[in-house]
Amino acid sequence: MQVLDLQAKELAKRFGSGAPVFSGLEFSITQGDCVALVGANGTGKSTLLRCCLGLIAPDAGEVSLLGEKLTDLGGAARRALRARTGLVGQKHNLVPRLSVLSNVIHGLLGRHSGPRYWMQGLAPAEARTAAMATLTKVGLADLALRRADQLSGGQSQRVAIARALVGNPRFLVADEPCASLDPQAGEEVMALFMSLVKREGVTVLFTSHNVQHALSYGDRILGLQGGRIAIDAASADVTPKEMAQLYA
């Protein structure tokens, strides 16, 4: 039996008195899937991701995340649910003056609170161990004590990925994870990112303006256009013409 990690029904969102960003959106994502969300600028991809994680509320419709209907949850329950997810954004949002290791430990703050998780010197041994193991997976264990503001762009994004994965999330959202990187670094980071989530069996929803990344790394394509889903198909079944029309 398939387990749905994300389900959206009749989802709609607008800001102020403007036109709807999207309306009537319906889709679901099965556990273990890797789905690429694509579309031109301004089609609402980032807004949809935020609705799916409960960071903003839709104007209509409902979202079920990891089997829990977001509209049924209070603030504390919603935060506990989000602690079972991970987020990698366009901006890495590392704390510049802290070490790489401390920044990765911050990924556990959704499950724990208090100053013990603010920096490596105060963190419990199991938190440091988990953070170091995750840094090893992204190839940065040797930089654990380096300040975050001394990293290259690719290294910084690897740290952001480690921070998102350290809590062993079941569902991971990535919003343009390679947008700020040069093509070579972007390819390296994307390949590493996808190999890790596939190995761990994490469900992934990611956005990308790189059509080749979407087709290569996504098992499925969700294409947004004009406030609706114009494409919902396996990556292998999406034609170049369909992708070109999506951005027309």
ZANU-198070 format. One record per residue (C-alpha): residue in three letters; chain; x, y, z. Coordinates in Angstrom, 2 decimals. Layout:
ZANU-198070
<'ALA', 'A', <X, Y, Z>>
...
end
This chain:
ZANU-198070
<'MET', 'A', <0.00, 0.00, 0.00>>
<'GLN', 'A', <1.37, 3.39, -0.99>>
<'VAL', 'A', <1.92, 5.94, 1.78>>
<'LEU', 'A', <1.24, 9.57, 0.89>>
<'ASP', 'A', <3.74, 11.94, 2.51>>
<'LEU', 'A', <2.09, 15.01, 0.99>>
<'GLN', 'A', <-1.40, 15.63, -0.34>>
<'ALA', 'A', <-2.88, 18.92, -1.50>>
<'LYS', 'A', <-6.57, 19.37, -2.24>>
<'GLU', 'A', <-8.15, 22.40, -3.93>>
<'LEU', 'A', <-5.28, 24.58, -2.76>>
<'ALA', 'A', <-5.54, 28.32, -3.41>>
<'LYS', 'A', <-3.47, 31.34, -2.40>>
<'ARG', 'A', <-3.44, 35.04, -3.16>>
<'PHE', 'A', <-1.73, 38.01, -1.56>>
<'GLY', 'A', <-3.80, 41.09, -0.84>>
<'SER', 'A', <-6.27, 42.05, -3.55>>
<'GLY', 'A', <-4.13, 40.74, -6.41>>
<'ALA', 'A', <-4.89, 37.85, -8.71>>
<'PRO', 'A', <-4.57, 34.34, -7.22>>
<'VAL', 'A', <-1.06, 32.97, -7.21>>
<'PHE', 'A', <-2.67, 29.59, -7.78>>
<'SER', 'A', <-6.08, 28.01, -7.24>>
<'GLY', 'A', <-7.60, 24.56, -7.29>>
<'LEU', 'A', <-4.26, 22.77, -7.06>>
<'GLU', 'A', <-4.47, 19.04, -6.37>>
<'PHE', 'A', <-1.57, 16.60, -6.22>>
<'SER', 'A', <0.00, 14.01, -3.95>>
<'ILE', 'A', <3.52, 12.74, -3.33>>
<'THR', 'A', <4.20, 9.15, -2.33>>
<'GLN', 'A', <6.74, 8.22, 0.30>>
<'GLY', 'A', <10.20, 7.90, -1.25>>
<'ASP', 'A', <9.36, 9.94, -4.36>>
<'CYS', 'A', <11.56, 12.73, -5.66>>
<'VAL', 'A', <9.43, 15.38, -7.36>>
<'ALA', 'A', <10.69, 18.43, -9.27>>
<'LEU', 'A', <8.43, 21.49, -9.17>>
<'VAL', 'A', <9.11, 23.69, -12.19>>
<'GLY', 'A', <7.67, 26.78, -13.87>>
<'ALA', 'A', <8.52, 30.30, -14.90>>
<'ASN', 'A', <9.29, 33.08, -12.42>>
<'GLY', 'A', <6.23, 34.28, -10.55>>
<'THR', 'A', <4.21, 31.09, -10.94>>
<'GLY', 'A', <4.13, 30.50, -7.17>>
<'LYS', 'A', <6.61, 27.66, -6.68>>
<'SER', 'A', <8.13, 29.02, -3.46>>
<'THR', 'A', <4.68, 30.01, -2.16>>
<'LEU', 'A', <3.44, 26.48, -2.78>>
<'LEU', 'A', <6.40, 24.99, -0.91>>
<'ARG', 'A', <5.70, 27.23, 2.08>>
<'CYS', 'A', <2.04, 26.18, 2.09>>
<'CYS', 'A', <3.05, 22.53, 1.97>>
<'LEU', 'A', <5.24, 22.94, 5.07>>
<'GLY', 'A', <2.64, 24.98, 6.96>>
<'LEU', 'A', <4.85, 28.08, 6.99>>
<'ILE', 'A', <1.97, 30.07, 5.49>>
<'ALA', 'A', <-1.71, 29.20, 5.34>>
<'PRO', 'A', <-3.54, 28.74, 2.03>>
<'ASP', 'A', <-6.69, 30.78, 1.44>>
<'ALA', 'A', <-8.62, 27.66, 0.50>>
<'GLY', 'A', <-8.10, 23.93, 0.37>>
<'GLU', 'A', <-6.07, 21.71, 2.64>>
<'VAL', 'A', <-2.64, 20.13, 2.95>>
<'SER', 'A', <-1.84, 16.82, 4.61>>
<'LEU', 'A', <1.83, 16.40, 5.52>>
<'LEU', 'A', <3.12, 13.02, 6.74>>
<'GLY', 'A', <-0.47, 11.94, 7.31>>
<'GLU', 'A', <-1.41, 15.00, 9.39>>
<'LYS', 'A', <-3.86, 17.63, 8.14>>
<'LEU', 'A', <-2.16, 20.97, 8.78>>
<'THR', 'A', <-5.42, 22.85, 9.39>>
<'ASP', 'A', <-6.18, 20.48, 12.28>>
<'LEU', 'A', <-2.95, 21.23, 14.13>>
<'GLY', 'A', <-2.19, 23.91, 16.69>>
<'GLY', 'A', <1.09, 25.79, 16.77>>
<'ALA', 'A', <3.02, 23.32, 18.94>>
<'ALA', 'A', <1.80, 20.28, 16.99>>
<'ARG', 'A', <2.62, 21.99, 13.71>>
<'ARG', 'A', <6.16, 22.75, 14.87>>
<'ALA', 'A', <6.58, 19.13, 15.99>>
<'LEU', 'A', <5.46, 17.96, 12.56>>
<'ARG', 'A', <7.86, 20.32, 10.81>>
<'ALA', 'A', <10.66, 18.88, 12.95>>
<'ARG', 'A', <10.18, 15.67, 10.96>>
<'THR', 'A', <10.91, 17.55, 7.75>>
<'GLY', 'A', <13.93, 19.34, 6.34>>
<'LEU', 'A', <14.31, 22.54, 4.33>>
<'VAL', 'A', <17.11, 23.65, 2.02>>
<'GLY', 'A', <16.62, 27.18, 0.71>>
<'GLN', 'A', <18.09, 29.40, -1.99>>
<'LYS', 'A', <19.96, 31.27, 0.75>>
<'HIS', 'A', <22.10, 29.10, 2.94>>
<'ASN', 'A', <21.32, 31.12, 6.09>>
<'LEU', 'A', <24.31, 29.90, 8.05>>
<'VAL', 'A', <25.47, 31.78, 11.13>>
<'PRO', 'A', <28.68, 33.34, 9.77>>
<'ARG', 'A', <30.71, 33.58, 12.99>>
<'LEU', 'A', <29.96, 30.05, 14.16>>
<'SER', 'A', <31.70, 26.87, 13.07>>
<'VAL', 'A', <30.46, 24.50, 10.42>>
<'LEU', 'A', <29.76, 21.93, 13.14>>
<'SER', 'A', <27.67, 24.38, 15.18>>
<'ASN', 'A', <25.64, 25.30, 12.11>>
<'VAL', 'A', <24.83, 21.65, 11.42>>
<'ILE', 'A', <23.84, 21.11, 15.05>>
<'HIS', 'A', <21.28, 23.90, 14.54>>
<'GLY', 'A', <19.38, 21.43, 12.38>>
<'LEU', 'A', <18.33, 19.67, 15.59>>
<'LEU', 'A', <16.68, 22.76, 17.08>>
<'GLY', 'A', <13.30, 21.72, 15.69>>
<'ARG', 'A', <13.36, 18.68, 17.96>>
<'HIS', 'A', <15.18, 20.23, 20.90>>
<'SER', 'A', <15.26, 23.69, 22.40>>
<'GLY', 'A', <17.59, 25.68, 24.57>>
<'PRO', 'A', <21.15, 27.00, 24.41>>
<'ARG', 'A', <22.73, 23.54, 24.39>>
<'TYR', 'A', <21.99, 23.34, 20.66>>
<'TRP', 'A', <23.28, 26.81, 19.80>>
<'MET', 'A', <26.93, 25.85, 19.46>>
<'GLN', 'A', <29.15, 22.79, 19.48>>
<'GLY', 'A', <30.81, 23.43, 22.84>>
<'LEU', 'A', <27.49, 23.23, 24.66>>
<'ALA', 'A', <25.81, 20.50, 22.59>>
<'PRO', 'A', <25.23, 17.00, 23.95>>
<'ALA', 'A', <27.67, 14.36, 22.73>>
<'GLU', 'A', <25.00, 12.61, 20.65>>
<'ALA', 'A', <24.23, 15.86, 18.82>>
<'ARG', 'A', <27.90, 16.41, 17.97>>
<'THR', 'A', <28.21, 12.80, 16.85>>
<'ALA', 'A', <25.17, 13.06, 14.59>>
<'ALA', 'A', <26.39, 16.35, 13.12>>
<'MET', 'A', <29.87, 14.95, 12.41>>
<'ALA', 'A', <28.38, 11.85, 10.78>>
<'THR', 'A', <26.28, 14.05, 8.50>>
<'LEU', 'A', <29.25, 16.26, 7.65>>
<'THR', 'A', <31.12, 13.11, 6.66>>
<'LYS', 'A', <28.30, 12.23, 4.27>>
<'VAL', 'A', <28.61, 15.60, 2.51>>
<'GLY', 'A', <32.41, 15.40, 2.45>>
<'LEU', 'A', <33.12, 18.24, 4.88>>
<'ALA', 'A', <34.17, 16.52, 8.10>>
<'ASP', 'A', <37.62, 18.06, 7.78>>
<'LEU', 'A', <36.07, 21.56, 7.86>>
<'ALA', 'A', <33.95, 20.99, 10.97>>
<'LEU', 'A', <35.77, 23.65, 13.01>>
<'ARG', 'A', <36.06, 26.25, 10.24>>
<'ARG', 'A', <33.93, 29.39, 10.53>>
<'ALA', 'A', <31.00, 29.41, 8.15>>
<'ASP', 'A', <32.01, 32.76, 6.65>>
<'GLN', 'A', <35.24, 31.18, 5.40>>
<'LEU', 'A', <33.51, 28.68, 3.11>>
<'SER', 'A', <33.04, 28.74, -0.64>>
<'GLY', 'A', <29.51, 28.85, -2.05>>
<'GLY', 'A', <29.48, 25.14, -2.78>>
<'GLN', 'A', <30.82, 24.28, 0.67>>
<'SER', 'A', <28.25, 26.55, 2.29>>
<'GLN', 'A', <25.41, 24.79, 0.47>>
<'ARG', 'A', <26.77, 21.40, 1.51>>
<'VAL', 'A', <26.64, 22.58, 5.12>>
<'ALA', 'A', <23.03, 23.71, 4.59>>
<'ILE', 'A', <22.22, 20.24, 3.22>>
<'ALA', 'A', <23.90, 18.59, 6.23>>
<'ARG', 'A', <21.90, 20.83, 8.57>>
<'ALA', 'A', <18.67, 19.76, 6.85>>
<'LEU', 'A', <19.57, 16.06, 7.00>>
<'VAL', 'A', <21.04, 15.80, 10.51>>
<'GLY', 'A', <17.64, 15.23, 12.12>>
<'ASN', 'A', <16.87, 12.32, 9.77>>
<'PRO', 'A', <13.83, 13.95, 8.16>>
<'ARG', 'A', <11.26, 11.84, 6.35>>
<'PHE', 'A', <10.28, 14.64, 3.98>>
<'LEU', 'A', <12.62, 17.24, 2.53>>
<'VAL', 'A', <11.83, 20.44, 0.63>>
<'ALA', 'A', <14.54, 22.20, -1.40>>
<'ASP', 'A', <13.85, 25.59, -2.98>>
<'GLU', 'A', <16.33, 26.22, -5.81>>
<'PRO', 'A', <19.16, 24.51, -3.90>>
<'CYS', 'A', <21.76, 25.40, -6.55>>
<'ALA', 'A', <20.51, 28.85, -7.57>>
<'SER', 'A', <23.48, 30.75, -6.11>>
<'LEU', 'A', <26.18, 28.39, -7.40>>
<'ASP', 'A', <28.18, 28.31, -10.60>>
<'PRO', 'A', <27.25, 25.48, -13.02>>
<'GLN', 'A', <30.00, 23.08, -11.95>>
<'ALA', 'A', <29.42, 23.57, -8.22>>
<'GLY', 'A', <25.66, 23.36, -8.80>>
<'GLU', 'A', <26.00, 20.03, -10.58>>
<'GLU', 'A', <28.26, 18.63, -7.86>>
<'VAL', 'A', <25.96, 19.75, -5.06>>
<'MET', 'A', <22.82, 18.50, -6.81>>
<'ALA', 'A', <24.37, 15.08, -7.49>>
<'LEU', 'A', <25.52, 14.79, -3.86>>
<'PHE', 'A', <22.19, 15.99, -2.50>>
<'MET', 'A', <20.18, 13.49, -4.54>>
<'SER', 'A', <22.49, 10.57, -3.81>>
<'LEU', 'A', <22.11, 11.21, -0.08>>
<'VAL', 'A', <18.32, 11.51, -0.05>>
<'LYS', 'A', <17.95, 8.44, -2.29>>
<'ARG', 'A', <20.23, 6.44, 0.00>>
<'GLU', 'A', <18.23, 7.48, 3.06>>
<'GLY', 'A', <14.85, 6.96, 1.37>>
<'VAL', 'A', <13.77, 10.56, 2.02>>
<'THR', 'A', <10.78, 11.97, 0.15>>
<'VAL', 'A', <11.82, 15.11, -1.75>>
<'LEU', 'A', <10.04, 18.05, -3.34>>
<'PHE', 'A', <12.44, 20.49, -4.99>>
<'THR', 'A', <12.20, 23.49, -7.28>>
<'SER', 'A', <14.68, 24.29, -10.02>>
<'HIS', 'A', <15.02, 26.65, -12.95>>
<'ASN', 'A', <17.55, 24.24, -14.39>>
<'VAL', 'A', <15.40, 22.09, -16.66>>
<'GLN', 'A', <18.11, 19.46, -17.00>>
<'HIS', 'A', <18.40, 19.14, -13.21>>
<'ALA', 'A', <14.64, 18.70, -12.95>>
<'LEU', 'A', <14.54, 15.99, -15.61>>
<'SER', 'A', <17.70, 14.24, -14.43>>
<'TYR', 'A', <17.10, 14.19, -10.68>>
<'GLY', 'A', <13.32, 14.26, -10.35>>
<'ASP', 'A', <11.36, 11.03, -10.71>>
<'ARG', 'A', <8.35, 13.15, -11.52>>
<'ILE', 'A', <7.68, 16.64, -12.85>>
<'LEU', 'A', <5.05, 19.01, -11.49>>
<'GLY', 'A', <4.79, 22.03, -13.79>>
<'LEU', 'A', <3.03, 25.22, -12.68>>
<'GLN', 'A', <1.63, 27.63, -15.23>>
<'GLY', 'A', <-1.10, 30.24, -14.95>>
<'GLY', 'A', <-2.01, 29.26, -11.40>>
<'ARG', 'A', <-2.65, 25.62, -12.25>>
<'ILE', 'A', <-0.73, 22.37, -12.69>>
<'ALA', 'A', <0.01, 22.09, -16.39>>
<'ILE', 'A', <2.29, 19.02, -16.13>>
<'ASP', 'A', <2.10, 16.07, -13.75>>
<'ALA', 'A', <4.03, 13.17, -15.23>>
<'ALA', 'A', <7.05, 10.92, -14.83>>
<'SER', 'A', <10.21, 12.74, -15.90>>
<'ALA', 'A', <10.89, 10.20, -18.64>>
<'ASP', 'A', <7.49, 10.96, -20.19>>
<'VAL', 'A', <7.87, 14.76, -20.33>>
<'THR', 'A', <8.88, 16.00, -23.78>>
<'PRO', 'A', <11.15, 18.97, -24.54>>
<'LYS', 'A', <8.17, 20.63, -26.25>>
<'GLU', 'A', <6.07, 20.40, -23.07>>
<'MET', 'A', <8.86, 21.91, -21.01>>
<'ALA', 'A', <9.34, 24.72, -23.53>>
<'GLN', 'A', <5.61, 25.50, -23.49>>
<'LEU', 'A', <5.72, 25.67, -19.71>>
<'TYR', 'A', <8.13, 28.61, -19.91>>
<'ALA', 'A', <6.57, 30.27, -22.95>>
end
